[in-house]
Amino acid sequence: MDESLERCVTAMNDEGLPELTIRTFCLHLERLRNGETGKLSRNEIDPVAEIPETKASRTRHDAGIAALDQLALVKLNGGLGTSMGLERAKSLLPVREGLSFLDLIARQVLALRRTSISTVPIFFMNSFRTEEDTLNALAPYPDLATDGLPLGFLQHKVPKILREEHLPAHHGSDPELDWCPPGHGDVYTALETTGLLDDLLAKGINFVFMSNADNVGAVFDAEILGYMVENDVDFLMEAADRTDADRKGGHLCRLKNGRLALRESAQCPGEEQHEFRNIDMYRYFNTNNIWLHLPSLKSLLHENQGVLPLSTIVNHKTLDPRDPGSALVIQLETAMGSAISLFPKAAAIRVPRQRFSPVKTTNDLLGVRSDAYELTDDFRVRLHRSRFEPPTIELDSRYYKAIDDFDRHFPEGAPSLRRCSSLKVTGDVVFESGVTIIGDVAIQARSATSRIAANTEINSDFRVD
């Protein structure tokens, strides 16, 4: 074992990380040191022409309901929402009517249990930065945990690596910055190392639906579970049609051996980036809504001595993400969806865009807080029944990017966007109560701070004092 590998292993042992986590990290570090970049070039893959889609089916729905007692839910909940200026768990952010992502998820699960008379367990995969806040926020839902199982399990952490030397990075004044999450592909390792995988199998739980906590469209669907059961699928990815907004996101492809694969932007060679963004060639993107057959996962882990050979993603960062002058580092990560190429009976299913409604920016947040969306009796946030797609929103990042600034500009809540196709705001504009936006609207501030008066209706481009 050479110095870089030895020092990484020592650091991880000193942190008390599980042996399986260390071996998994070493696999990706060895790939990096051997010059493997994790790239997937055009000559290694083919586009995917068609995939089956969800369709209303009574038999499929009934098959899903019949399997509900074998299902668990996992929400990926490691994000801090730093893109919106947050320093705590993003899932604490209020989304609708004062309810946070966590409130909505908890209430959805409790509603599902009431209507199905099935105790569907829910788990949150937290990072070392989100666990405490998450469990505190879920304390008002004492009935959420089931059968003595924990509500949360912890995503592992791995060392950041100096870009040139491949040695563990050290910040000095803030040791937490020495570590990073290894991507949501760590969910498979974490299920195994925490013992949760074995606990679920022992209780007869054979399926799990995994999704991002900030995707308000990722709710249980009996027909998708029924499709998985009827077709004996061991790994099912929900994929949706790529649009211009998805050009930079990961896409579905097929390896030369015939298996499906996921290619992220970081895995595409630079000279092929223009082709990567071709939404007519690569038609489908991964929603990160994944349905998994747990006995198949256990078998695959056993075949690989516990270390799933997921594709390595090499992310170039600075040691302190807030300091561009700090040391240049590499974060070795994996994507949950990349496991699609490892399961022998994996499949993808085409789903409506509504099942992919993530809140990544304040643009997204304004949409879901507005009346373009509605909150159902079972606490699902969905597009209003009069709409087929969400409004396109572009807020001036100088004034709206951080959540505190965003809230100051909408002190009475979001304007009405139910009849809005697109909204672009340039400059420092405060929206008073009862503002209604109709059609395609661009708003331009004339002065340093402009205000739109209460109950104003805007249906064309608008300059405001």
C-alpha positions in Angstrom: 0.0 0.0 0.0 1.5 3.3 -1.1 1.5 6.5 0.9 -1.7 8.1 -0.5 -3.8 5.0 -0.1 -2.3 4.3 3.3 -3.0 7.8 4.6 -6.6 7.7 3.3 -7.2 4.3 5.0 -5.7 5.6 8.2 -7.9 8.7 8.2 -11.0 6.7 7.6 -10.1 4.2 10.3 -9.5 7.0 12.7 -13.0 8.3 11.9 -14.5 4.9 12.7 -15.8 4.3 9.2 -16.9 0.8 8.4 -14.5 -1.5 6.7 -16.8 -1.9 3.7 -17.0 1.8 3.2 -13.2 2.0 3.2 -12.9 -0.8 0.7 -15.4 0.9 -1.6 -13.5 4.2 -1.4 -10.3 2.5 -2.1 -11.8 1.0 -5.3 -12.5 4.5 -6.6 -9.2 5.9 -5.5 -7.3 3.1 -7.2 -9.3 3.8 -10.4 -8.3 7.5 -10.2 -4.7 6.6 -9.6 -4.7 4.2 -12.6 -5.9 7.0 -14.8 -9.5 5.9 -15.0 -11.6 9.1 -15.3 -15.0 7.4 -15.2 -15.7 8.8 -18.7 -18.1 7.1 -21.0 -17.4 8.0 -24.6 -19.8 7.7 -27.6 -18.1 4.6 -28.9 -18.9 2.8 -25.6 -22.7 3.5 -25.6 -25.7 3.8 -27.8 -28.7 6.1 -27.4 -32.0 4.6 -26.0 -34.7 4.9 -28.6 -37.8 3.9 -26.6 -38.7 2.7 -23.1 -42.1 1.5 -21.9 -44.3 4.1 -20.2 -46.7 4.2 -17.3 -50.3 3.6 -18.3 -53.5 3.3 -16.4 -54.0 -0.4 -15.7 -56.3 -2.0 -13.1 -54.4 -5.2 -13.0 -51.1 -3.4 -12.6 -52.5 -1.1 -9.9 -53.9 -4.1 -8.0 -50.5 -5.9 -8.3 -48.8 -2.8 -6.7 -51.4 -2.6 -3.9 -50.9 -6.3 -3.2 -47.1 -5.8 -2.9 -47.5 -2.7 -0.6 -46.8 -4.7 2.5 -43.4 -5.6 1.0 -42.4 -1.9 0.3 -40.3 0.6 2.2 -39.6 4.2 1.3 -36.1 5.9 1.4 -35.7 9.6 1.0 -32.2 11.0 0.2 -31.8 13.8 2.7 -28.2 14.8 2.8 -28.3 18.2 1.1 -27.8 21.5 2.8 -29.3 23.7 0.1 -26.1 25.8 -0.2 -27.3 27.0 -3.7 -30.0 28.9 -1.8 -27.8 30.2 0.9 -28.8 27.6 3.5 -26.5 26.1 6.0 -28.9 23.5 7.5 -30.8 20.6 6.0 -32.6 21.8 2.8 -35.6 19.6 3.7 -36.4 22.0 6.6 -37.4 24.7 4.1 -41.1 25.6 4.1 -42.6 24.6 0.8 -46.4 24.9 1.0 -48.6 26.5 3.7 -45.8 26.6 6.2 -45.1 22.9 5.7 -41.5 21.8 5.0 -40.3 19.0 2.7 -40.1 16.8 5.9 -43.6 17.7 7.0 -45.0 16.9 3.6 -43.2 13.6 3.4 -44.2 12.5 6.9 -47.9 13.4 6.3 -47.9 11.7 2.9 -46.7 8.5 4.5 -49.2 8.7 7.3 -52.0 9.3 4.8 -50.8 6.3 2.7 -51.0 4.1 5.8 -54.5 5.2 6.6 -55.9 4.7 3.1 -54.1 1.4 2.4 -54.2 -0.1 5.9 -50.5 -1.0 5.3 -47.6 0.1 7.6 -45.2 1.3 4.9 -41.9 2.1 6.7 -40.0 5.3 5.8 -36.3 6.1 6.2 -34.2 9.2 5.6 -30.6 8.8 4.5 -29.0 11.8 6.2 -25.5 13.2 5.9 -23.4 14.0 9.0 -24.6 17.6 8.5 -28.3 16.9 8.3 -29.1 14.1 10.7 -29.7 15.9 14.0 -31.9 18.7 12.5 -33.9 16.1 10.5 -34.6 13.9 13.5 -35.6 16.9 15.6 -37.9 18.1 12.8 -39.6 14.7 12.6 -40.2 14.5 16.4 -43.8 15.8 16.1 -44.6 12.7 14.1 -44.1 9.9 16.8 -46.1 7.4 14.7 -43.8 7.7 11.7 -41.2 5.2 12.9 -42.3 1.5 12.5 -41.4 -1.8 14.2 -38.7 -0.3 16.3 -36.7 0.6 13.2 -34.9 4.0 13.0 -36.2 6.8 11.0 -32.8 7.7 9.7 -29.6 6.1 8.7 -26.3 7.9 8.0 -24.7 8.4 4.7 -20.9 7.8 4.9 -18.2 10.4 4.5 -14.9 10.1 2.6 -11.8 12.1 2.4 -11.3 14.9 -0.1 -8.2 14.2 -2.1 -5.6 16.8 -3.1 -5.8 17.1 -6.9 -2.1 16.5 -7.7 -0.8 14.3 -4.9 -3.9 12.3 -4.2 -3.3 12.6 -0.5 -6.1 13.4 2.0 -6.7 17.2 2.2 -6.5 19.0 5.5 -8.1 22.4 6.0 -6.7 23.0 9.5 -9.1 25.4 11.1 -12.3 23.4 10.1 -11.7 19.7 10.0 -15.2 19.0 8.7 -14.1 20.5 5.4 -11.6 17.5 5.0 -14.6 15.3 4.3 -17.4 15.0 1.7 -20.3 12.7 1.1 -19.5 10.0 -1.5 -22.6 10.8 -3.6 -26.0 9.2 -3.3 -24.7 5.9 -4.7 -23.5 5.4 -1.2 -27.1 4.4 -0.3 -26.4 0.7 -1.2 -23.3 0.6 1.0 -25.1 2.4 3.9 -28.1 0.0 3.8 -25.6 -2.8 4.2 -23.3 -1.4 6.8 -26.1 -0.1 9.1 -27.7 -3.5 9.0 -30.9 -2.0 7.7 -30.9 -4.2 4.6 -30.9 -7.3 6.6 -33.5 -5.9 9.0 -35.9 -5.1 6.2 -35.4 -8.5 4.5 -36.1 -10.2 7.8 -39.4 -8.4 8.1 -40.5 -9.4 4.6 -39.7 -6.1 2.9 -38.6 -6.9 -0.6 -38.9 -3.6 -2.4 -37.8 0.0 -1.7 -38.7 3.2 -3.5 -35.8 5.7 -3.2 -36.1 9.4 -4.2 -34.7 12.8 -3.4 -36.4 14.6 -0.4 -36.6 17.8 -2.4 -38.5 16.3 -5.3 -42.2 17.0 -4.5 -43.3 14.8 -7.4 -41.7 11.7 -6.0 -44.7 10.0 -4.3 -45.8 6.4 -4.1 -47.4 5.1 -7.3 -49.1 1.6 -7.2 -48.9 1.2 -11.0 -45.1 1.6 -11.0 -44.7 -0.9 -8.2 -47.1 -3.2 -10.1 -45.1 -2.9 -13.3 -42.0 -4.0 -11.4 -43.8 -7.0 -9.9 -45.5 -8.1 -13.1 -42.3 -7.9 -15.1 -39.9 -9.4 -12.5 -37.7 -6.3 -12.6 -34.9 -6.0 -10.0 -34.0 -2.4 -10.6 -36.4 0.2 -12.1 -35.5 3.7 -13.0 -38.1 6.4 -13.6 -37.1 8.3 -16.6 -38.7 11.4 -18.2 -38.3 13.1 -21.6 -35.4 15.5 -21.7 -36.2 19.1 -22.5 -33.9 22.1 -23.2 -33.8 22.6 -19.4 -32.3 19.1 -19.0 -29.4 19.4 -21.5 -26.8 19.4 -18.8 -28.3 16.7 -16.7 -27.5 12.9 -16.8 -29.1 10.8 -19.5 -30.1 7.2 -20.1 -28.0 5.2 -22.5 -27.2 1.6 -23.4 -23.8 -0.1 -23.0 -22.5 -2.2 -25.9 -23.3 -5.3 -23.8 -27.0 -4.4 -24.0 -27.4 -3.2 -20.4 -28.9 0.2 -19.6 -26.5 2.8 -18.1 -26.7 6.3 -16.7 -24.1 8.9 -18.0 -23.7 12.1 -16.0 -22.2 15.2 -17.4 -19.0 14.7 -15.5 -18.6 11.3 -17.3 -18.8 12.8 -20.7 -15.6 13.6 -22.6 -15.2 17.3 -23.2 -15.2 16.9 -27.0 -18.6 15.2 -26.8 -20.4 17.7 -24.6 -22.3 19.1 -27.6 -23.6 15.7 -28.4 -24.3 15.0 -24.7 -26.7 18.0 -24.8 -28.6 16.7 -27.8 -32.0 15.9 -26.4 -33.1 14.3 -29.7 -30.3 11.8 -29.5 -30.4 11.1 -25.8 -34.1 11.4 -25.1 -34.5 10.4 -21.4 -33.1 11.7 -18.2 -33.0 10.0 -14.8 -35.5 11.5 -12.3 -33.6 9.7 -9.5 -36.8 7.9 -8.5 -35.5 4.4 -8.2 -37.4 1.2 -7.3 -35.2 -1.6 -6.0 -35.7 -5.4 -5.3 -33.9 -5.8 -2.0 -33.1 -9.6 -2.3 -31.4 -8.8 -5.7 -29.3 -6.1 -4.0 -28.3 -8.5 -1.3 -27.3 -11.0 -3.8 -25.3 -8.5 -5.9 -23.5 -7.3 -2.8 -22.5 -10.9 -2.0 -21.2 -11.5 -5.5 -19.0 -8.4 -5.2 -17.8 -9.0 -1.6 -19.9 -6.0 -0.5 -18.3 -3.5 -2.9 -20.6 -2.5 -5.8 -18.5 -1.4 -8.7 -20.5 1.7 -9.5 -19.1 4.1 -12.0 -16.6 6.6 -10.5 -17.5 10.2 -10.8 -14.5 12.6 -10.4 -15.6 16.0 -9.2 -13.1 18.8 -9.1 -13.7 21.3 -6.3 -11.9 23.6 -3.8 -11.3 22.4 -0.3 -13.5 25.2 1.1 -16.4 25.6 -1.3 -16.8 29.2 -0.2 -13.2 30.1 -0.9 -12.1 29.8 -4.5 -8.5 30.3 -3.4 -8.4 27.2 -1.2 -6.6 24.0 -2.2 -7.8 22.2 -5.3 -9.3 18.9 -4.4 -11.1 15.9 -5.9 -14.3 14.4 -4.5 -14.8 10.8 -5.5 -18.5 10.1 -5.8 -21.1 7.7 -7.2 -24.6 8.1 -8.5 -27.5 5.9 -7.2 -28.9 5.5 -10.7 -25.6 4.2 -12.2 -26.4 0.8 -10.5 -28.9 0.2 -13.4 -26.0 -1.3 -15.4 -25.2 -3.8 -12.6 -28.6 -5.5 -12.1 -29.3 -8.3 -14.6 -33.1 -7.5 -14.8 -32.9 -3.7 -14.7 -35.3 -1.6 -16.6 -36.4 2.0 -17.1 -40.0 3.3 -17.4 -41.1 6.6 -18.9 -43.0 8.7 -16.4 -44.8 12.1 -16.7 -42.8 15.2 -16.0 -44.9 15.8 -12.9 -43.0 13.0 -11.1 -39.9 15.2 -11.4 -40.6 18.4 -9.6 -37.4 19.1 -7.7 -36.8 22.4 -5.8 -33.2 23.2 -6.6 -33.4 27.0 -6.8 -35.6 29.8 -5.6 -37.1 29.8 -9.1 -38.4 26.3 -8.4 -39.5 27.4 -4.9 -41.6 30.3 -6.2 -43.4 27.9 -8.6 -44.4 25.3 -5.9 -45.4 28.0 -3.4 -47.7 29.6 -6.0 -51.2 28.6 -7.1 -49.7 27.0 -10.2 -49.5 24.0 -7.8 -52.0 22.7 -5.3 -51.8 20.7 -2.0 -54.0 17.7 -2.0 -55.8 16.2 1.0 -53.1 13.5 1.2 -50.4 16.2 1.2 -49.1 15.7 -2.3 -47.9 18.9 -4.0 -48.9 18.7 -7.7 -49.5 21.0 -10.7 -52.9 22.6 -10.6 -55.4 20.5 -12.5 -55.7 23.3 -15.1 -52.0 23.1 -16.0 -50.0 20.6 -18.0 -46.5 21.9 -17.2 -45.0 24.4 -14.7 -44.4 28.0 -15.5 -40.9 28.9 -16.5 -39.4 31.2 -13.9 -36.2 33.2 -14.0 -35.5 35.5 -11.1 -32.5 37.9 -11.0 -29.9 35.9 -9.1 -28.5 39.1 -7.7 -31.6 39.7 -5.6 -33.4 36.3 -5.3 -30.9 33.5 -5.1 -30.5 33.3 -1.3 -33.6 32.3 0.6 -33.6 35.2 3.0 -33.4 37.7 0.0 -36.1 35.7 -1.8 -38.5 35.9 1.2 -38.0 39.6 1.5 -39.1 40.1 -2.0 -42.3 38.2 -1.5 -43.4 39.3 2.0 -47.0 38.3 1.4 -46.3 35.1 -0.4 -46.0 34.1 -4.1 -48.0 36.0 -6.8 -50.7 34.1 -8.6 -49.0 32.1 -11.4 -51.9 29.7 -12.3 -52.3 31.4 -15.7 -48.6 32.3 -16.1 -46.5 30.6 -18.9 -43.2 32.3 -18.1 -42.0 35.0 -15.7 -38.6 36.8 -15.9 -37.7 39.4 -13.2 -34.7 41.7 -13.7 -33.6 44.0 -10.9 -34.7 44.5 -7.4 -38.5 44.1 -7.3 -40.7 43.5 -4.3 -44.1 41.9 -4.9 -47.0 43.0 -2.6 -50.0 40.9 -1.9 -52.5 39.7 -4.6 -50.2 40.2 -7.7 -51.4 38.1 -10.7 -49.1 37.2 -13.6 -50.8 36.0 -16.8 -49.1 34.6 -19.9 -45.5 35.4 -20.8 -44.2 38.3 -18.7 -40.8 40.0 -18.2 -40.6 42.5 -15.3 -37.9 45.1 -15.3 -37.0 47.3 -12.3 -36.6 51.0 -13.1 -35.1 52.0 -9.8 -32.8 50.6 -7.1 -35.8 49.0 -5.3 -39.1 48.8 -7.0 -42.5 47.6 -5.7 -45.4 46.1 -7.5 -48.6 47.4 -5.8 -51.1 45.0 -4.2 -53.7 43.4 -6.5 -51.8 44.4 -9.7 -52.6 42.2 -12.7 -49.8 41.9 -15.3 -50.3 40.3 -18.7 -47.4 41.8 -20.7 -43.9 43.0 -20.3 -43.8 45.5 -17.3 -41.5 48.2 -16.1 -41.9 49.1 -12.5 -40.7 52.1 -10.5 
